Amino acid sequence: MQSIIYPKRITAFFYAFLSFFFLIFNTSIVYSQNIDMDQVYADEEFRWGVMAYHRGLYNEAILSFEKSLSYKPQNTRTQEWLGRAYYESGFVSTALDIWENIIKRGEGTGVLQSFVETVKYRRGLGRELYEQERFVVAYEFSGKREEYNLFLRPVSVRSRGDGTYYLVSFGTNEVLLFGVSGGLLRRIRGGLESLDHPFDILETKDGHLFITEFEGDSIAKLTTGGSFIKRFGESGRGDGELLGPQFLASDNKGYIYVTDWGNRRVCKFDYDGNFILSFGQKKGDYEGLQGPSGIAIIEEKVYVADKLRGYIAVFDQSGNYITTLAEDDLAMPEGISVYNQKNLLVVDSGKIISYDAERETSRVLSDLSGEGRKILSVTSNANGDILAVDFNRNKLIMLSEITQLYTGFTVRVKSVISDRFPVVTAIISVRNRLGDPILGLDGSNFLITEGKRPVRDLRFQSAVNKSEKIAVSLLVDRSPGMMEKREIVEDAVNAVADSLLKMGDIRVISAGEKPAIVTEPGANKVEIGRAAVSGGRYSERWRFDLGLRLAISELVPIKNRKRAVVFLTTGDSRELSFRGYDLIELEQYMENNEIRFYCIYLEMKEGSSRELEYLCRETGGKSYFLYEQGGVKGLGEDILSSPSGLYYLTYNSLRETAFGERFIPMEVEAFLFKRSGRDEAGYFAPLE
């Protein structure tokens, strides 16, 4: 019986299997007929577009997004990313058109609407018509704590170019270095040679600190790390002697100036502490200083606040009296500092005043709501805020302009590197409404989520502003006029290479009729010089616009460096071509990617090219004449010191990737005290 039943079971199972197979097969046929192949192709092109965007290949990204939209024209997400790619490529008008259409349909997010408003503000006359409003207290903290004193009797605050700042604590005999968020980074006490009631601090370009010691009647010189080097000055009224030294300033020639309160004068020393001269005493028709306090230097003029006479006296750097300012505007001025490069920031009887020395006009920026008891010092920081210290209340006060406070930050996800997924690196740009970079942020200033869910192990990796490396595209004019100056070109390239190669790499771009890359990064000085002179044809139809576009595109994908285009030219603006790309598009391509434009003129003409000067000014670069005093020696330092608001953050993603096919949304928020900004972007993990 078993031998009969067993084959029947086999047969039954066989037919059951066949029935199941045909059912699955037929279902798959029906299912395949329902697949939206246009959506499949659109998704694939979108994925390639996002990946190209994050690599800085914006032309490729635009092509992929356009192809994706050819399959699914109404896809809002793809349209928004297409706008992103156009924006980063410098085609801001096109990007705005795309985004505004999304917003008109009621499909634009709040983040997109806010960014469009900011871009339109910058493109209009926002910066030109911008007028500062009053400053309000954004943050303050006390040096007195329940269990300890962080600082006591603060007398001076001094900002640094990276957003950090020094605070001089008179009562605890030390100087404190704070981060932009208020975190304590370092204490400086002078080592074994402890400080004797420090009053002011000055950091010079050669990497040293000078600290006045009010009760020690001297000046201490230290390293920026706080190690003691020497002390100069001693009690007395003679040359080089001091009685209660207070505020410090320095010029660009290697000299420091100190207000000598007890002797009613200003003393000038070199960086080694050698006495040069003193000035401010009664001489001729000038009545002399009575209570010298704050001091600042703008160009060749020395401005000294006289607390007891209630004005600001002006001298040249040799100590010759020039004039008196603000007699009717000030009562008892104390600390002063340079503000917006040409104005003075003055503390006067609890008020903070901006004084225009050229126009001799003043404006009260803040009265601190009448709560400033004894404000001794004031400075503006790298982010446009104002820092002040209150001696009597033991407080540090940070003030922000009210409009900047409520408009917040503009945050953009510039790139996402997911090659080592689940480890992800995000490159974030943070700027204010005017487009100025926000400096000094760290990991505590950022929050990253993916699909509204917090990521794991968020780590601050680096800030480009602190990078010591540069990447440069050397763009060479290929006009017939340059061919006649090939020897001069060689001199110029040698000078540029001497300034830049120690800090990074140079690639040479020939701006001929058909622009080309004639050396790759890593070329040495000889190769760079040879390529700049003979690497490409000279022609009357040379193309500046195409050459510049190529020079920029070569720099965009480069990470974690200060980037710049350096243009060698005769400076004849009549030969500049903008047939392919207009001036504004090229400028915005650089500005949107934090690339500066520097121009080196081989000839001094009556008037500089307006177009080239525009590119220098709007991108934060500079122009040079090859044979002016100093030449281009400072070019490398100028590029390296340019501010950057780019930050690198790394984290571990918790998202599923669907083998690299699933788009992973991400949200980034940056915040500092009462200001914040947000962006929404996303990325794909590698295919598995």
C-alpha positions as CSV (number, residue, x, y, z in Angstrom):
1,M,0.0,0.0,0.0
2,Q,2.8,2.5,0.9
3,S,4.3,2.0,-2.5
4,I,1.0,3.0,-4.1
5,I,0.2,6.0,-1.9
6,Y,3.8,7.5,-2.0
7,P,3.7,8.2,-5.8
8,K,0.3,9.8,-5.4
9,R,1.7,12.2,-2.8
10,I,4.6,13.0,-5.1
11,T,2.1,13.7,-7.9
12,A,-0.1,15.9,-5.7
13,F,2.9,17.9,-4.5
14,F,4.2,18.2,-8.1
15,Y,0.9,19.7,-9.3
16,A,0.7,21.9,-6.2
17,F,4.2,23.2,-7.0
18,L,3.3,23.8,-10.6
19,S,0.2,25.7,-9.6
20,F,2.1,27.8,-7.1
21,F,4.8,28.5,-9.7
22,F,2.4,29.6,-12.4
23,L,0.5,31.8,-9.8
24,I,3.8,33.6,-8.9
25,F,4.9,33.9,-12.5
26,N,1.5,35.3,-13.6
27,T,1.5,37.6,-10.6
28,S,5.0,38.9,-11.5
29,I,3.9,39.5,-15.1
30,V,0.9,41.5,-13.9
31,Y,3.1,43.3,-11.4
32,S,5.7,44.2,-13.9
33,Q,3.1,45.6,-16.2
34,N,2.1,48.0,-13.3
35,I,5.7,49.2,-12.6
36,D,6.0,53.0,-13.4
37,M,9.3,52.8,-15.4
38,D,9.3,56.6,-15.7
39,Q,9.5,56.8,-11.9
40,V,12.3,54.2,-11.9
41,Y,14.3,56.2,-14.4
42,A,13.5,59.5,-12.6
43,D,14.7,58.1,-9.2
44,E,17.9,56.8,-10.7
45,E,18.8,60.1,-12.3
46,F,17.9,61.9,-9.1
47,R,20.3,59.6,-7.2
48,W,23.1,60.4,-9.6
49,G,22.3,64.1,-9.3
50,V,22.5,64.2,-5.5
51,M,25.8,62.3,-5.6
52,A,27.3,64.6,-8.2
53,Y,26.1,67.6,-6.2
54,H,27.8,66.4,-3.0
55,R,31.1,66.0,-5.0
56,G,30.9,69.6,-6.2
57,L,30.2,68.5,-9.8
58,Y,27.3,70.9,-10.3
59,N,27.1,70.7,-14.1
60,E,26.7,66.9,-13.9
61,A,24.2,67.4,-11.1
62,I,22.1,69.8,-13.2
63,L,22.1,67.4,-16.2
64,S,20.9,64.5,-13.9
65,F,18.2,66.5,-12.2
66,E,17.0,67.8,-15.6
67,K,16.8,64.2,-16.9
68,S,14.9,63.2,-13.8
69,L,12.4,65.9,-14.4
70,S,12.0,64.9,-18.0
71,Y,10.4,61.7,-16.6
72,K,8.6,63.3,-13.7
73,P,8.3,67.0,-14.3
74,Q,6.2,67.8,-11.2
75,N,8.5,66.3,-8.6
76,T,9.0,69.0,-6.1
77,R,12.0,67.4,-4.4
78,T,13.9,67.1,-7.6
79,Q,13.0,70.7,-8.6
80,E,14.3,72.0,-5.3
81,W,17.6,70.1,-5.8
82,L,17.9,71.4,-9.3
83,G,17.6,74.9,-7.8
84,R,20.4,74.0,-5.4
85,A,22.7,72.9,-8.2
86,Y,22.0,76.1,-10.2
87,Y,22.6,78.3,-7.1
88,E,26.0,76.7,-6.3
89,S,26.9,77.1,-10.0
90,G,26.4,80.8,-9.8
91,F,23.1,80.9,-11.8
92,V,21.2,82.4,-8.9
93,S,18.4,83.9,-11.0
94,T,17.6,80.5,-12.5
95,A,17.6,79.0,-9.0
96,L,15.2,81.7,-7.7
97,D,12.8,81.1,-10.6
98,I,12.7,77.4,-9.8
99,W,12.2,77.9,-6.1
100,E,9.6,80.7,-6.4
101,N,7.5,78.4,-8.7
102,I,7.6,75.8,-5.9
103,I,6.6,78.4,-3.3
104,K,3.7,79.7,-5.5
105,R,2.3,76.2,-5.7
106,G,2.2,76.1,-1.9
107,E,4.8,73.3,-1.8
108,G,7.8,75.3,-0.5
109,T,9.0,74.5,3.1
110,G,9.6,77.2,5.6
111,V,13.4,76.6,5.2
112,L,13.2,77.2,1.5
113,Q,11.0,80.3,1.8
114,S,13.4,81.8,4.3
115,F,16.5,81.1,2.1
116,V,14.8,82.6,-0.9
117,E,14.0,85.8,1.0
118,T,17.7,86.0,2.2
119,V,19.1,85.5,-1.3
120,K,16.8,88.2,-2.8
121,Y,17.8,90.5,0.0
122,R,21.5,90.0,-0.8
123,R,21.0,90.4,-4.5
124,G,19.1,93.7,-4.0
125,L,20.5,96.7,-2.4
126,G,20.4,95.1,1.0
127,R,24.1,95.6,1.8
128,E,24.4,99.0,0.2
129,L,21.3,100.3,2.0
130,Y,22.1,98.5,5.2
131,E,22.2,100.8,8.2
132,Q,23.1,99.5,11.7
133,E,20.3,99.6,14.2
134,R,20.7,99.6,18.0
135,F,22.5,96.8,19.7
136,V,20.8,94.8,22.5
137,V,22.2,92.4,25.1
138,A,22.3,88.9,23.6
139,Y,24.2,87.3,26.4
140,E,26.1,88.1,29.6
141,F,27.7,86.1,32.3
142,S,29.2,86.9,35.7
143,G,32.7,86.1,36.7
144,K,31.5,85.5,40.3
145,R,30.2,82.0,40.9
146,E,28.9,80.3,44.0
147,E,31.8,78.0,44.5
148,Y,34.6,80.0,42.7
149,N,35.5,83.1,40.8
150,L,36.0,82.7,37.1
151,F,37.2,86.3,36.9
152,L,37.1,89.4,39.0
153,R,37.2,93.1,38.1
154,P,37.5,92.7,34.3
155,V,39.2,95.7,32.8
156,S,39.8,94.7,29.1
157,V,38.4,92.5,26.4
158,R,40.2,91.9,23.1
159,S,38.7,89.9,20.2
160,R,40.7,87.7,17.8
161,G,40.2,87.0,14.1
162,D,38.9,83.5,14.7
163,G,36.0,84.5,17.0
164,T,37.7,83.8,20.3
165,Y,38.6,86.6,22.7
166,Y,40.8,87.5,25.6
167,L,39.4,88.9,28.9
168,V,41.8,90.6,31.4
169,S,40.9,89.8,35.0
170,F,42.5,92.5,37.1
171,G,41.3,91.0,40.4
172,T,42.7,87.5,39.8
173,N,46.0,88.5,38.0
174,E,45.3,86.5,34.9
175,V,44.1,86.7,31.3
176,L,41.4,84.3,30.1
177,L,40.9,83.1,26.6
178,F,37.2,82.3,25.7
179,G,35.6,80.6,22.8
180,V,32.8,82.2,20.8
181,S,30.2,80.3,22.8
182,G,31.7,81.5,26.1
183,G,33.6,78.3,27.0
184,L,37.0,78.9,28.8
185,L,39.9,77.7,26.6
186,R,43.0,78.9,28.5
187,R,44.2,80.8,31.5
188,I,47.4,82.9,31.1
189,R,49.1,83.8,34.4
190,G,52.6,84.5,33.3
191,G,54.2,81.2,34.6
192,L,56.7,81.7,37.4
193,E,56.8,85.4,36.5
194,S,53.2,85.9,37.5
195,L,51.3,88.9,36.2
196,D,51.0,92.0,38.5
197,H,47.4,93.3,38.1
198,P,47.2,93.1,34.3
199,F,45.2,95.8,32.5
200,D,45.2,95.2,28.8
201,I,46.4,92.6,26.3
202,L,47.6,92.9,22.7
203,E,48.3,90.0,20.3
204,T,50.7,91.0,17.5
205,K,51.1,89.4,14.0
206,D,54.4,87.9,14.9
207,G,52.7,85.6,17.4
208,H,53.3,87.3,20.7
209,L,51.3,88.7,23.5
210,F,51.9,92.0,25.3
211,I,50.2,92.6,28.6
212,T,50.3,95.8,30.6
213,E,50.8,95.5,34.4
214,F,49.1,98.4,36.1
215,E,50.7,98.0,39.5
216,G,53.9,96.6,38.2
217,D,54.5,99.7,36.0
218,S,55.7,97.4,33.2
219,I,54.7,95.4,30.1
220,A,55.1,91.6,29.9
221,K,55.9,89.8,26.7
222,L,54.6,86.2,26.3
223,T,54.1,83.6,23.7
224,T,50.5,83.1,22.5
225,G,50.6,79.9,24.6
226,G,51.2,82.0,27.7
227,S,54.9,81.3,28.3
228,F,56.8,84.2,29.7
229,I,59.5,85.8,27.5
230,K,60.5,89.1,29.1
231,R,59.3,92.2,30.9
232,F,60.2,95.8,30.1
233,G,59.5,99.2,31.5
234,E,59.9,100.1,35.2
235,S,58.4,102.6,37.6
236,G,59.4,106.2,36.9
237,R,58.9,109.3,34.8
238,G,61.9,108.9,32.5
239,D,62.2,107.5,29.0
240,G,60.8,104.0,28.9
241,E,59.5,104.2,32.4
242,L,55.8,103.9,33.3
243,L,53.3,104.8,36.0
244,G,50.1,102.8,35.7
245,P,50.2,101.6,32.1
246,Q,46.8,100.9,30.7
247,F,45.7,100.3,27.1
248,L,47.7,99.0,24.2
249,A,47.7,99.4,20.4
250,S,50.1,98.4,17.6
251,D,50.8,99.7,14.1
252,N,51.8,97.7,10.9
253,K,55.5,98.6,11.3
254,G,56.3,96.6,14.4
255,Y,55.7,99.1,17.2
256,I,53.4,99.1,20.2
257,Y,51.9,102.1,21.9
258,V,50.8,102.2,25.6
259,T,48.8,104.9,27.5
260,D,50.9,105.9,30.5
261,W,48.2,107.1,32.9
262,G,50.4,108.3,35.7
263,N,52.7,110.2,33.4
264,R,49.9,111.6,31.2
265,R,51.5,110.5,28.0
266,V,51.8,107.7,25.4
267,C,54.9,105.6,25.1
268,K,56.1,103.8,22.0
269,F,58.2,100.6,22.0
270,D,59.4,98.1,19.4
271,Y,58.5,94.4,19.8
272,D,61.7,93.8,21.6
273,G,60.8,96.3,24.3
274,N,63.2,99.0,23.2
275,F,61.9,102.5,24.0
276,I,61.3,104.7,20.9
277,L,59.6,107.9,22.1
278,S,56.8,109.3,24.2
279,F,54.2,111.9,23.3
280,G,51.1,113.7,24.5
281,Q,52.7,116.2,26.7
282,K,51.9,119.9,26.5
283,K,53.6,121.4,23.5
284,G,52.9,124.7,21.7
285,D,49.2,125.4,21.4
286,Y,48.4,121.8,22.5
287,E,47.4,121.6,26.1
288,G,48.6,118.0,26.6
289,L,46.9,114.8,27.7
290,Q,45.4,114.8,31.2
291,G,43.9,111.4,31.5
292,P,45.0,109.1,28.6
293,S,43.0,105.9,28.6
294,G,42.0,104.0,25.4
295,I,44.1,104.0,22.3
296,A,43.6,102.8,18.7
297,I,45.4,103.2,15.4
298,I,43.7,103.6,12.0
299,E,46.1,103.8,9.0
300,E,48.8,106.3,10.1
301,K,46.9,108.0,12.8
302,V,47.0,107.3,16.6
303,Y,43.7,108.0,18.5
304,V,44.0,108.5,22.2
305,A,40.9,108.9,24.5
306,D,41.4,111.5,27.2
307,K,39.0,110.5,30.1
308,L,39.5,113.7,32.1
309,R,39.3,116.2,29.2
310,G,36.4,114.3,27.5
311,Y,37.7,114.1,24.0
312,I,39.9,112.0,21.6
313,A,43.3,113.5,20.7
314,V,44.8,112.5,17.3
315,F,48.6,112.1,16.6
316,D,50.7,110.8,13.8
317,Q,52.9,107.8,14.6
318,S,55.9,110.0,15.4
319,G,53.9,111.6,18.2
320,N,53.0,114.9,16.5
321,Y,49.7,116.3,17.6
322,I,47.2,116.7,14.7
323,T,43.8,117.6,16.1
324,T,41.1,117.0,18.7
325,L,37.8,115.1,18.1
326,A,34.4,114.6,19.7
327,E,34.7,117.4,22.3
328,D,30.9,117.9,22.2
329,D,30.1,114.2,21.9
330,L,31.9,112.6,24.8
331,A,32.0,113.0,28.6
332,M,34.5,110.6,30.0
333,P,35.7,108.2,27.3
334,E,37.8,105.2,28.4
335,G,38.4,102.1,26.2
336,I,38.4,102.6,22.4
337,S,39.0,100.2,19.5
338,V,38.9,100.0,15.8
339,Y,35.4,99.3,14.4
340,N,34.5,98.3,10.9
341,Q,38.1,99.1,9.8
342,K,37.6,102.9,9.7
343,N,35.5,103.9,12.7
344,L,36.1,103.9,16.5
345,L,34.2,102.0,19.1
346,V,34.2,104.1,22.3
347,V,33.0,103.5,25.8
348,D,31.7,106.6,27.4
349,S,29.9,106.9,30.7
350,G,28.2,103.5,30.4
351,K,27.3,104.0,26.7
352,I,28.8,102.3,23.7
353,I,29.4,104.8,20.8
354,S,30.4,104.4,17.2
355,Y,32.5,107.4,16.1
356,D,33.3,108.2,12.5
357,A,36.7,110.0,12.6
358,E,36.5,111.2,9.0
359,R,33.1,112.7,9.2
360,E,33.4,113.5,12.9
361,T,30.0,112.1,13.7
362,S,28.9,109.8,16.5
363,R,26.1,107.4,17.1
364,V,25.1,105.6,20.3
365,L,24.9,101.9,19.6
366,S,23.7,100.9,23.1
367,D,23.2,102.5,26.5
368,L,22.9,99.0,28.1
369,S,19.5,100.1,29.4
370,G,21.3,102.2,32.0
371,E,22.8,99.2,33.7
372,G,26.4,99.7,32.8
373,R,28.1,100.6,36.0
374,K,31.7,100.9,35.0
375,I,32.3,99.8,31.4
376,L,36.1,100.1,30.8
377,S,36.6,98.3,27.5
378,V,34.8,97.4,24.3
379,T,35.6,95.5,21.1
380,S,33.8,94.1,18.1
381,N,34.3,90.4,17.4
382,A,34.7,88.5,14.1
383,N,30.9,87.9,13.9
384,G,29.9,91.5,14.1
385,D,28.9,91.4,17.8
386,I,30.1,93.8,20.5
387,L,31.9,92.6,23.6
388,A,32.2,94.8,26.7
389,V,33.3,94.3,30.3
390,D,31.8,95.8,33.4
391,F,34.4,96.3,36.1
392,N,32.0,96.9,39.0
393,R,29.5,94.2,38.1
394,N,32.1,91.6,37.3
395,K,30.4,90.9,34.0
396,L,31.2,90.1,30.3
397,I,28.4,91.4,28.1
398,M,27.8,90.4,24.4
399,L,25.6,92.7,22.3
400,S,24.1,91.9,18.9
401,E,22.5,94.2,16.4
402,I,18.7,93.7,16.8
403,T,18.0,93.0,13.1
404,Q,20.8,90.3,13.0
405,L,19.3,88.8,16.2
406,Y,15.9,88.2,14.8
407,T,17.0,87.2,11.2
408,G,19.3,84.6,12.6
409,F,21.8,82.5,10.5
410,T,21.8,81.2,7.0
411,V,22.8,77.5,7.2
412,R,23.5,75.4,4.1
413,V,24.5,71.8,3.7
414,K,27.3,72.2,1.2
415,S,28.3,68.5,0.9
416,V,27.7,65.1,2.4
417,I,30.5,62.5,2.3
418,S,28.9,59.0,2.8
419,D,31.6,56.8,1.3
420,R,32.2,55.1,4.7
421,F,28.5,54.8,5.6
422,P,27.2,54.5,8.3
423,V,30.0,57.1,9.1
424,V,28.9,60.3,7.5
425,T,30.7,63.7,7.2
426,A,28.6,66.8,6.6
427,I,30.1,70.1,5.4
428,I,28.0,73.0,6.7
429,S,28.1,76.7,5.8
430,V,27.0,79.2,8.4
431,R,26.6,82.9,7.5
432,N,24.6,85.9,8.7
433,R,21.9,87.6,6.6
434,L,24.4,89.8,4.8
435,G,26.4,86.7,3.8
436,D,29.3,87.2,6.2
437,P,30.7,84.0,7.6
438,I,30.0,83.1,11.3
439,L,33.3,82.1,12.9
440,G,34.4,80.2,16.0
441,L,31.6,77.6,16.2
442,D,32.2,74.1,17.5
443,G,30.3,70.8,18.0
444,S,28.1,72.4,20.8
445,N,26.7,74.8,18.2
446,F,25.2,72.1,15.9
447,L,22.4,69.6,15.9
448,I,22.0,67.1,13.0
449,T,19.0,64.8,12.6
450,E,18.0,62.4,9.8
451,G,14.2,62.3,9.2
452,K,13.8,64.2,12.4
453,R,15.6,61.5,14.4
454,P,18.9,62.4,16.2
455,V,22.0,60.9,14.8
456,R,24.5,59.0,16.9
457,D,27.9,60.1,18.1
458,L,28.0,63.6,16.5
459,R,31.6,64.9,16.4
460,F,33.1,68.2,15.4
461,Q,35.9,67.5,12.9
462,S,37.3,70.8,11.8
463,A,36.6,74.5,10.8
464,V,38.0,75.6,7.5
465,N,38.7,79.0,9.0
466,K,41.5,77.3,11.0
467,S,43.0,75.5,8.0
468,E,46.7,76.2,7.4
469,K,46.5,74.9,3.8
470,I,45.4,76.6,0.6
471,A,44.4,75.6,-3.0
472,V,45.0,78.0,-5.8
473,S,44.1,78.2,-9.5
474,L,46.6,80.5,-11.2
475,L,44.7,81.9,-14.2
476,V,46.9,83.5,-16.9
477,D,45.8,86.1,-19.3
478,R,46.6,84.9,-22.9
479,S,46.1,88.3,-24.7
480,P,48.7,89.5,-27.2
481,G,49.8,92.1,-24.6
482,M,50.8,89.3,-22.3
483,M,52.9,87.7,-24.9
484,E,55.0,90.8,-25.1
485,K,55.6,90.6,-21.4
486,R,56.7,87.0,-21.0
487,E,59.7,87.9,-18.9
488,I,57.6,89.9,-16.6
489,V,55.1,87.0,-16.4
490,E,58.0,84.7,-15.3
491,D,59.0,87.1,-12.6
492,A,55.4,87.3,-11.4
493,V,54.9,83.6,-11.3
494,N,58.1,83.1,-9.4
495,A,56.9,85.6,-6.8
496,V,53.5,84.0,-6.6
497,A,55.1,80.5,-6.2
498,D,57.4,81.7,-3.5
499,S,54.4,83.1,-1.6
500,L,52.0,80.2,-2.1
501,L,53.8,76.8,-2.5
502,K,54.8,76.6,1.1
503,M,51.1,76.7,2.0
504,G,49.5,74.5,-0.6
505,D,49.3,73.7,-4.3
506,I,48.9,75.6,-7.5
507,R,47.3,74.5,-10.8
508,V,47.9,76.8,-13.8
509,I,44.9,77.6,-16.1
510,S,45.5,79.1,-19.5
511,A,42.8,81.6,-20.4
512,G,43.3,81.1,-24.2
513,E,40.7,80.9,-26.9
514,K,40.1,77.4,-25.6
515,P,41.0,77.5,-21.9
516,A,42.9,74.5,-20.5
517,I,44.5,73.2,-17.4
518,V,48.3,73.3,-18.1
519,T,49.6,72.0,-14.8
520,E,48.0,69.8,-12.2
521,P,48.4,70.2,-8.4
522,G,51.8,69.2,-7.2
523,A,53.8,71.0,-9.9
524,N,57.0,72.6,-8.7
525,K,58.1,76.2,-9.2
526,V,59.9,75.6,-12.4
527,E,57.0,73.7,-14.0
528,I,54.5,76.3,-12.9
529,G,56.7,79.1,-14.4
530,R,57.1,77.3,-17.7
531,A,53.4,76.6,-17.9
532,A,52.4,80.1,-17.1
533,V,54.6,81.5,-19.9
534,S,54.2,79.0,-22.7
535,G,51.4,76.6,-21.7
536,G,48.8,77.7,-24.2
537,R,48.4,79.9,-27.3
538,Y,48.2,83.7,-27.1
539,S,45.2,85.0,-29.1
540,E,43.2,88.2,-29.5
541,R,40.2,85.9,-29.0
542,W,41.3,84.7,-25.5
543,R,38.4,84.0,-23.2
544,F,38.6,85.4,-19.6
545,D,35.1,84.2,-18.7
546,L,35.7,80.5,-19.8
547,G,39.1,80.5,-18.2
548,L,37.7,81.8,-14.9
549,R,34.8,79.4,-15.0
550,L,37.3,76.5,-15.4
551,A,39.6,77.8,-12.7
552,I,36.7,78.0,-10.2
553,S,35.4,74.5,-11.2
554,E,38.8,73.0,-10.4
555,L,38.7,74.4,-6.9
556,V,35.1,73.6,-5.9
557,P,35.6,69.8,-5.1
558,I,38.6,70.5,-3.0
559,K,37.9,70.1,0.7
560,N,39.1,71.6,3.9
561,R,41.3,74.3,2.4
562,K,41.2,78.1,1.8
563,R,40.6,78.4,-2.0
564,A,41.4,81.2,-4.4
565,V,41.8,82.2,-8.0
566,V,44.8,84.3,-8.7
567,F,44.7,86.1,-12.1
568,L,47.8,87.4,-13.9
569,T,47.0,90.2,-16.3
570,T,48.1,93.4,-18.0
571,G,44.8,94.9,-16.6
572,D,43.4,96.0,-19.9
573,S,39.6,95.7,-19.3
574,R,38.8,96.2,-23.0
575,E,40.1,92.7,-23.7
576,L,38.0,91.0,-21.1
577,S,35.3,88.7,-22.6
578,F,32.0,87.8,-21.0
579,R,30.3,86.2,-24.0
580,G,29.7,82.8,-22.3
581,Y,29.2,83.8,-18.7
582,D,28.4,87.3,-17.4
583,L,30.3,89.1,-14.6
584,I,27.6,88.5,-12.0
585,E,27.4,84.8,-12.6
586,L,31.1,84.4,-12.2
587,E,31.2,86.4,-9.0
588,Q,28.3,84.4,-7.5
589,Y,29.9,81.1,-8.5
590,M,32.9,82.1,-6.4
591,E,31.0,83.7,-3.6
592,N,28.6,80.8,-3.2
593,N,31.6,78.4,-2.9
594,E,33.8,80.6,-0.6
595,I,36.4,81.1,-3.3
596,R,38.3,84.4,-3.4
597,F,39.5,86.3,-6.4
598,Y,42.9,88.0,-6.4
599,C,44.2,90.0,-9.3
600,I,47.9,90.8,-10.0
601,Y,48.5,93.6,-12.5
602,L,51.7,93.5,-14.4
603,E,51.3,97.2,-15.4
604,M,50.2,100.2,-13.5
605,K,47.5,101.9,-15.5
606,E,45.6,105.1,-14.8
607,G,42.5,103.3,-13.7
608,S,42.2,99.6,-12.6
609,S,39.7,97.4,-14.4
610,R,36.3,98.0,-12.9
611,E,35.3,94.4,-13.6
612,L,38.4,92.9,-12.0
613,E,38.1,95.2,-9.0
614,Y,34.5,94.2,-8.6
615,L,35.4,90.5,-8.5
616,C,38.1,91.2,-5.9
617,R,35.8,93.3,-3.7
618,E,32.7,91.1,-3.8
619,T,34.5,87.8,-3.2
620,G,36.7,89.2,-0.4
621,G,39.9,89.1,-2.4
622,K,42.4,91.8,-3.3
623,S,44.3,93.3,-6.2
624,Y,48.1,93.9,-6.3
625,F,50.5,95.7,-8.6
626,L,53.5,93.4,-9.2
627,Y,56.2,96.1,-8.6
628,E,54.6,98.0,-5.7
629,Q,56.3,98.0,-2.4
630,G,56.1,94.5,-1.0
631,G,54.8,93.1,-4.3
632,V,52.9,89.9,-3.8
633,K,54.8,88.6,-0.8
634,G,51.7,88.9,1.4
635,L,49.5,87.0,-1.1
636,G,49.7,83.7,0.7
637,E,49.0,85.2,4.1
638,D,46.1,87.2,2.7
639,I,44.5,84.0,1.3
640,L,45.2,82.1,4.5
641,S,43.7,84.8,6.7
642,S,40.5,85.1,4.7
643,P,37.5,84.1,6.9
644,S,35.5,80.9,6.3
645,G,32.2,79.8,7.7
646,L,32.6,76.1,6.6
647,Y,32.5,73.4,9.3
648,Y,33.0,69.6,9.1
649,L,31.0,67.4,11.3
650,T,31.0,63.6,11.4
651,Y,28.4,61.2,12.8
652,N,27.0,57.7,12.6
653,S,23.7,57.2,10.8
654,L,21.0,55.0,12.1
655,R,19.0,54.9,8.8
656,E,18.3,52.0,6.5
657,T,19.7,52.5,3.0
658,A,17.8,49.9,0.9
659,F,21.2,48.9,-0.5
660,G,22.0,52.5,-1.3
661,E,18.8,53.2,-3.2
662,R,17.0,55.1,-0.5
663,F,17.3,58.9,-0.1
664,I,18.2,59.7,3.4
665,P,16.8,63.1,4.5
666,M,18.9,65.2,6.9
667,E,18.3,68.4,8.9
668,V,21.0,70.6,10.3
669,E,20.6,73.4,12.8
670,A,23.3,75.9,14.0
671,F,22.8,78.1,17.0
672,L,24.7,80.6,19.0
673,F,23.0,82.2,22.0
674,K,19.7,83.7,20.7
675,R,20.5,83.2,17.0
676,S,20.0,80.1,14.9
677,G,19.5,78.8,11.4
678,R,18.4,75.6,9.7
679,D,18.7,73.7,6.5
680,E,17.1,70.5,5.1
681,A,19.0,68.3,2.6
682,G,19.8,64.7,2.2
683,Y,22.1,62.1,0.6
684,F,22.5,58.5,-0.6
685,A,24.6,55.8,0.9
686,P,26.9,53.8,-1.5
687,L,25.3,51.0,-3.5
688,E,25.7,47.6,-1.9
